[in-house]
Amino acid sequence: MGRKRQRTQPEQPAESNGPHAGTWEIQTGTVELVPDDLTPGAWTVMVNGVPSSHVDPARPGDLDFEYMRWMAAVLRTHVPAHLDPHKLRVLHLGGGACSMARWVAHEWPEARQVVVELDARLVDLVRGWFNLPRAPLLRIRAGEARAVTESLTESTRDVIIRDVFAGAVTPPSLTTVEFTRAVDRVLDPAGIYLLNVGDDPQLNGVRQEIAGLKAVFEHVTAVADPAMFKGRRRGNVVLAASHRPLPESGTAEAATMTRSLLVDPVPAQYKDQRWTATFAATVQPRRDPASSS
């Protein structure tokens, strides 16, 4: 990795000037705003040197990160089949620059969304840089993802998206059966829980996450590119969990999703309930340290 660029902070507060290249201190380290050389007007948001978000202010319906496009494909299937798109309630655990929230607002303009982001300073900067929807359609809440989730009222969210990382790893407290039960309590019975899981080629973390989801939800599926499923590289796997049926191989719904994934710039595969059951059959889920059951 090359030397990280450092720039002097502007005299005016960054949030008053709109997006412009630079590096700023935040509560959890630094955030750098880098222009996208391939897409004029678009930006990559780097948190502690790691790409966290990509935002094209003129095109909220475009998602640059492949795992977000995979999530979008899953949502386009599940929402119309099981939820009311005119009354959609979405909780984002981990926000960055709210790329996924901007996409949801573009796809379902009446959706009510809350983004939970640990770093309050990052929240302030993002609000100033980008033209995000305002409350009540989009609220950004500074806080720790588990604590906020556990504080929410039962059955008040239709979609919960977990995209939380400390460096390249999701905090262990967000990967346990106990946390998944907290998500389930907050989720509507017809809702869906989407997770961005980063893992190495052995995919032991993915197996353990699937096992934890299966301890709570009846239906668990997965999306990733073929190289990930074959254990050839480190990368991202999107997991989906719900009490409502998710598309099974051989159905029209699965065929539609597969076609959308195959034409993606990073073609991906959809793995159904039967595959995830076999893939994680011998793995024990992670539990909170104090849990004995």
Secondary structure, 3 states (H helix, E strand, C coil): CCCCCCCCCCCCCHHHCCCCCEEEEECCEEEEEEECCCCCCCEEEEECCEEEEEECCCCCCCCCCHHHHHHHHHHHHHHHHHCCHHHCEEEEECCCCCHHHHHHHHHCCCCEEEEEECCHHHHHHHHHHCCCCCCCCEEEEECCHHHHHHHCCCCCEEEEEECCCECCECCHHHCCHHHHHHHHHHEEEEEEEEEEEEECCCCHHHHHHHHHHHCCCCEEEEEECHHHHCCCCCEEEEEEEECCCCCCCCCHHHHHHHHHHHCCCCCCEEECHHHHHHHCCCCCCCCCCCCCC
